Amino acid sequence: MATPCLYHQPAHINIELDPNDLKMSGPRLVCLIKHDWINKKSVSFEKLTEGLSNKLLAMFPHSEDEQDLIVRIYGNNSDIIIDRENEIHTMIRLSQYNMSNQVLLTFNNGFLYTFLPGKQVDIHDENVNLLVARKLAQYHSIPSDDDNRTQKLQLVEKLRHYFNLLNGTNLQLRERVESMKSSTMGIFDTIKATVGLQSSPPSLDSLESLLDYSWSQLADDIRKIELTLNRDWSDVPIVFCHNDTQSRNFLLDKQTNTIHIIDFEHCFHNLYLFDIENYFVEFAGLGSSPDWENKYPSRERRKTFLAEYVKHAQFLSHENSEDDLDKLCDRCHRLIALTHLYWSLWALLEALLNPEGLAQFDYVTYAKSRFDQYKLHQNNFFAA
């Protein structure tokens, strides 16, 4: 791993940008630090659509001496789900190793950062998958903040955080959901009639019925997950994981044949195999109704990915005999239940807190689909 370069805490400006007028407010913000961009004719703009909840505006100066930039406005109510201070801290630290965009400026509801070139990777291209495996191994090999002391697994903590938000006991979330009901329902009914969506925003009290699972059952499951991780997984290294390893978050710059990783909202310490299994799971598709049964990669493809990853992961021994890879593949697959549970709970929170987002993505159907997959695979995870 290369020696980190120095990168300072970005400045903060006490303003809030209008997400509905980003093409006007975004450039005004940038001109505070890029005074020569006041002449908009020298800059091109593009609204990015990859994010589901965040609003993104890319700005491309016509001078080769200037950096391309992105203004990002946080999604509605996302502060309840995402620790924004941790996200910024993560990007600052990762950028020291050239593993992240550089954050140039923060403001009350977002931040300004550098644009990384590239297009979403093609998961069907095996050579590209090998590049992703190498990049992910390098990412996981970055030294920890605490001088490589043993890291605490944070997955259970994150699952409990989502659980405690959803089970009706969090007054802040309940108040926000109630306050949005009257203001968004009429808007949503119009959108639903126009585009033919099937799902309506759920209520907190309907979630157990939606999942066909009680909160007491899920609380017991999370306790069992914690016990199982402590019992069966203590030998698996814990690293600083990305945790959202879908293809949208890996960009291929074809000019340099380089992979860039983006979007660091869900980073925390986790089993390194979680990131890998999550990448495999996302092969099923990025829409609200993925094809879990037919698009999950074959065992041979998963082993090829793992073999490439192990060769480049500095924190692992580089033995990758056929027997080793088979065992690693089996262990990786056991985590499939936890990837589904994590993203199911996240999708429920998005449906509750960002109901207008249902016009873009059916979080309700997606949450139900992923929770069904969690139930399907949970016994394999809990097996001794």
C-alpha positions in Angstrom: 0.0 0.0 0.0 1.4 3.4 -1.0 2.3 6.0 1.6 -0.7 8.3 2.2 -0.6 11.8 1.0 -1.7 14.7 3.3 -5.2 16.0 2.9 -6.8 18.6 5.2 -10.3 18.9 6.6 -12.4 20.7 4.1 -14.0 24.1 4.9 -17.7 24.3 5.9 -20.2 26.9 4.7 -23.3 27.5 6.7 -25.8 27.4 3.9 -28.4 25.0 2.6 -28.9 24.4 -1.1 -32.3 23.9 -2.7 -32.4 20.4 -4.1 -35.1 21.5 -6.6 -32.9 24.2 -8.0 -29.5 22.5 -8.1 -28.5 23.8 -11.5 -28.7 27.3 -10.1 -27.6 26.9 -6.5 -24.8 24.4 -7.2 -22.7 26.6 -9.5 -23.2 29.6 -7.1 -21.7 27.4 -4.3 -18.7 26.4 -6.5 -18.0 30.0 -7.4 -17.3 30.7 -3.8 -14.0 28.8 -4.2 -13.7 28.8 -8.0 -14.1 32.5 -8.8 -13.2 32.1 -12.5 -16.2 29.8 -12.9 -18.6 32.7 -12.6 -18.7 32.8 -16.4 -20.9 29.7 -16.9 -20.1 29.5 -20.6 -16.8 28.0 -19.6 -18.4 25.1 -17.6 -20.8 22.3 -18.7 -23.3 20.8 -16.3 -24.8 17.4 -16.1 -27.4 16.1 -13.6 -26.3 12.6 -12.5 -29.0 10.0 -12.1 -27.1 7.1 -10.5 -28.0 8.0 -6.9 -31.4 6.8 -5.6 -31.9 9.4 -2.9 -29.1 12.0 -3.2 -29.2 14.8 -5.8 -26.0 15.1 -7.8 -24.8 17.8 -10.3 -21.6 17.3 -12.2 -19.7 20.3 -13.5 -17.1 20.1 -16.2 -14.9 23.1 -16.9 -13.7 23.5 -20.4 -10.1 24.0 -19.3 -7.9 21.0 -18.9 -6.2 22.7 -16.0 -9.3 22.5 -13.8 -10.9 19.6 -12.0 -14.3 18.2 -12.8 -16.5 18.6 -9.7 -19.8 17.2 -8.2 -22.2 19.0 -5.9 -24.2 16.5 -3.8 -27.3 17.2 -1.8 -28.3 14.6 0.8 -31.5 12.6 0.3 -34.6 13.5 2.2 -34.4 12.5 5.9 -31.2 10.5 5.2 -29.6 11.9 8.3 -31.5 9.4 10.4 -30.0 6.5 8.4 -26.6 7.8 7.5 -23.9 9.2 9.8 -22.8 12.1 7.6 -19.8 13.1 9.7 -18.5 9.5 9.4 -19.0 9.6 5.7 -16.9 12.8 5.3 -14.2 11.4 7.6 -14.1 8.2 5.6 -13.7 10.0 2.3 -11.0 12.2 3.7 -9.1 9.2 5.0 -9.5 7.1 1.9 -8.5 10.0 -0.4 -5.1 10.0 1.3 -4.6 6.6 -0.3 -6.2 7.7 -3.7 -9.2 5.5 -2.9 -11.8 8.2 -2.9 -12.9 11.5 -4.4 -11.5 14.5 -2.5 -14.0 16.5 -0.5 -13.4 20.2 -1.2 -16.2 21.8 0.8 -19.1 20.9 3.0 -22.4 22.7 3.5 -25.4 22.0 5.7 -27.2 19.5 3.4 -24.3 18.2 1.3 -20.8 18.6 0.0 -18.7 19.4 -3.0 -16.1 16.9 -4.2 -14.0 15.9 -7.1 -15.4 13.9 -10.1 -13.8 10.5 -10.9 -13.8 9.5 -14.5 -15.3 6.2 -15.6 -18.5 4.3 -16.4 -20.3 1.7 -14.3 -18.5 -1.7 -14.6 -20.0 -4.5 -16.8 -20.4 -7.4 -14.4 -20.6 -9.8 -17.4 -17.0 -9.0 -18.4 -14.8 -11.4 -16.5 -11.7 -9.2 -17.1 -13.5 -6.3 -15.5 -14.5 -8.5 -12.5 -10.9 -9.3 -12.0 -10.1 -5.6 -11.9 -12.8 -5.1 -9.3 -11.4 -8.0 -7.2 -8.0 -6.4 -7.2 -9.3 -3.0 -6.3 -11.5 -4.3 -3.5 -8.5 -6.2 -2.1 -6.4 -3.0 -2.2 -9.3 -1.1 -0.5 -9.5 -3.7 2.3 -5.8 -3.5 2.8 -5.7 0.2 3.7 -4.4 0.6 7.3 -7.0 1.3 10.0 -7.3 4.5 11.9 -6.1 2.9 15.1 -2.7 1.6 13.8 -4.0 -1.8 12.8 -5.2 -2.9 16.2 -8.1 -5.5 16.2 -11.2 -3.9 14.8 -14.7 -4.4 16.3 -17.2 -5.9 14.0 -20.0 -3.3 13.5 -22.5 -5.2 11.4 -24.7 -6.2 14.3 -24.6 -2.7 15.6 -25.9 -1.4 12.2 -28.6 -4.0 12.0 -29.8 -3.1 15.5 -29.7 0.6 14.6 -32.1 -0.1 11.6 -34.2 -2.4 13.7 -34.6 0.2 16.5 -35.7 2.8 13.9 -38.2 0.5 12.3 -39.9 -1.2 15.3 -41.9 1.9 16.3 -40.0 2.9 19.4 -38.0 5.7 17.8 -39.9 8.9 18.4 -37.9 11.0 16.1 -38.5 8.7 13.1 -42.2 8.4 14.0 -42.6 12.2 14.2 -41.0 12.7 10.8 -43.1 10.0 9.2 -46.3 11.4 10.6 -45.3 15.0 9.5 -44.8 13.8 5.9 -48.1 12.0 5.6 -50.3 14.9 4.8 -47.8 16.7 2.7 -46.8 13.9 0.4 -49.9 11.6 0.1 -51.6 13.8 -2.5 -48.4 14.2 -4.5 -47.8 10.5 -4.4 -51.3 9.6 -5.5 -50.8 11.8 -8.6 -47.5 10.2 -9.3 -48.9 6.7 -8.8 -51.8 7.4 -11.2 -49.4 8.8 -13.8 -46.6 6.2 -13.9 -48.6 3.1 -12.6 -46.6 2.3 -9.4 -47.9 -0.6 -7.4 -46.6 0.3 -4.0 -47.7 3.0 -1.6 -45.7 4.5 1.3 -45.9 2.0 4.2 -46.8 3.0 7.7 -44.7 2.0 10.7 -47.5 -0.2 12.0 -47.8 -2.1 8.8 -44.2 -3.3 8.5 -44.6 -6.6 10.5 -47.4 -7.6 8.2 -45.5 -6.5 5.1 -42.5 -8.7 6.0 -44.7 -11.5 7.5 -42.3 -11.5 10.5 -42.7 -10.1 14.0 -40.3 -7.6 15.6 -39.8 -10.1 18.4 -38.7 -12.7 15.9 -36.3 -10.3 14.2 -34.9 -9.2 17.6 -34.2 -12.9 18.4 -32.6 -13.3 15.0 -30.2 -10.4 15.5 -29.2 -11.9 18.9 -28.6 -15.2 17.1 -26.6 -13.4 14.4 -24.4 -11.9 17.0 -23.8 -15.2 18.7 -23.1 -17.0 15.4 -20.6 -14.4 14.3 -18.8 -14.6 17.6 -18.8 -18.4 17.5 -18.1 -19.2 13.9 -16.4 -16.2 12.3 -13.8 -15.0 14.8 -11.0 -16.3 12.4 -12.2 -14.1 9.5 -10.4 -10.7 9.3 -12.4 -7.6 10.0 -11.6 -4.7 7.7 -13.0 -1.3 6.8 -15.7 -2.4 4.4 -17.5 -0.5 1.8 -20.7 -2.6 2.3 -22.5 -1.2 -0.8 -20.5 -3.1 -3.4 -22.9 -3.0 -6.3 -21.7 -2.4 -9.8 -22.8 1.3 -9.8 -20.2 2.0 -7.2 -17.3 0.7 -9.3 -16.3 2.9 -12.2 -14.0 1.7 -15.0 -11.8 4.4 -16.6 -11.1 2.7 -20.0 -8.3 5.2 -20.8 -6.3 4.0 -17.9 -7.9 0.6 -17.3 -8.4 1.7 -13.7 -11.3 1.0 -11.3 -12.5 3.8 -9.0 -14.7 3.1 -6.0 -17.4 5.7 -5.2 -20.3 6.3 -2.6 -19.1 5.8 0.9 -22.4 6.2 2.9 -22.4 2.6 4.3 -18.8 2.2 5.3 -18.0 0.4 8.6 -15.9 -2.4 10.0 -17.1 -5.7 8.8 -16.0 -9.2 7.7 -14.1 -8.7 4.4 -16.2 -11.5 2.9 -19.4 -9.4 3.3 -18.2 -7.0 0.6 -17.4 -9.8 -1.7 -20.7 -11.7 -1.2 -22.6 -8.4 -1.6 -20.9 -7.9 -4.9 -22.1 -11.4 -6.0 -25.6 -10.8 -4.8 -26.0 -7.6 -6.8 -25.5 -9.5 -10.0 -29.2 -10.3 -9.7 -30.0 -6.7 -10.9 -30.3 -3.2 -9.6 -34.0 -2.7 -10.1 -36.7 -3.2 -7.5 -37.4 -6.9 -8.5 -34.0 -8.6 -9.0 -33.7 -12.1 -10.4 -32.1 -13.8 -7.4 -32.5 -17.3 -8.7 -31.1 -17.0 -12.2 -28.5 -14.2 -12.1 -26.4 -15.1 -9.1 -22.9 -15.9 -10.4 -21.9 -19.5 -10.8 -19.5 -21.1 -8.3 -16.7 -21.1 -10.8 -17.1 -17.4 -11.4 -17.1 -16.7 -7.7 -14.0 -18.8 -7.1 -12.2 -17.0 -10.0 -13.0 -13.7 -8.3 -11.9 -14.9 -4.9 -8.6 -16.3 -6.3 -7.8 -12.9 -7.8 -8.8 -11.1 -4.6 -6.7 -13.3 -2.3 -3.6 -12.6 -4.5 -3.9 -8.9 -3.9 -5.2 -8.7 -0.3 -2.1 -7.8 1.8 -3.8 -8.8 5.1 -4.3 -12.5 3.9 -1.9 -15.3 3.2 -1.8 -15.8 -0.5 -2.5 -19.5 -0.5 -5.3 -20.3 -2.9 -5.3 -24.0 -3.5 -8.5 -25.5 -5.0 -9.5 -26.7 -1.5 -8.8 -23.3 0.1 -10.9 -21.6 -2.6 -13.8 -24.0 -2.2 -13.9 -23.4 1.6 -13.7 -19.7 1.1 -16.5 -19.8 -1.5 -18.7 -21.7 1.0 -18.0 -19.3 3.8 -18.6 -16.3 1.6 -22.0 -17.7 0.5 -23.1 -18.2 4.1 -23.2 -14.4 4.5 -25.8 -14.1 1.8 -28.6 -14.0 4.4 -27.0 -11.0 6.2 -26.5 -9.0 3.0 -30.2 -9.4 2.2 -31.3 -8.5 5.8 -29.2 -5.4 5.8 -30.5 -4.0 2.5 -34.1 -5.1 3.3 -34.1 -3.0 6.5 -32.5 -0.1 4.6 -35.1 -0.2 1.9 -37.9 0.0 4.5 -36.4 3.1 6.0 -36.1 4.7 2.6 -39.8 3.9 1.8 -40.8 5.5 5.1 -38.5 8.6 5.1 -38.4 9.3 1.4 -41.8 8.4 0.0 -41.5 10.6 -3.0 -38.5 8.4 -4.0 -41.0 5.6 -4.7 -41.7 7.3 -8.0 -38.1 6.4 -9.0 -37.6 3.1 -7.1 -40.1 0.7 -5.5 -38.4 0.4 -2.1 -41.4 -1.5 -0.7 -41.3 -4.3 -3.3 -37.5 -4.4 -3.0 -37.6 -4.6 0.8 -40.1 -7.5 0.7 -38.1 -9.3 -1.9 -34.8 -9.1 0.0 -36.4 -10.0 3.3 -37.9 -13.1 1.6 -34.3 -14.0 0.5 -33.1 -13.5 4.1 -35.7 -16.0 5.3 -34.7 -18.4 2.6 -31.0 -18.4 3.5 -31.0 -17.8 7.2 -30.8 -21.4 8.2 -27.6 -21.8 6.2 -26.0 -18.9 8.1 -27.1 -20.2 11.5 -26.0 -23.8 10.8 -23.0 -24.8 12.9 
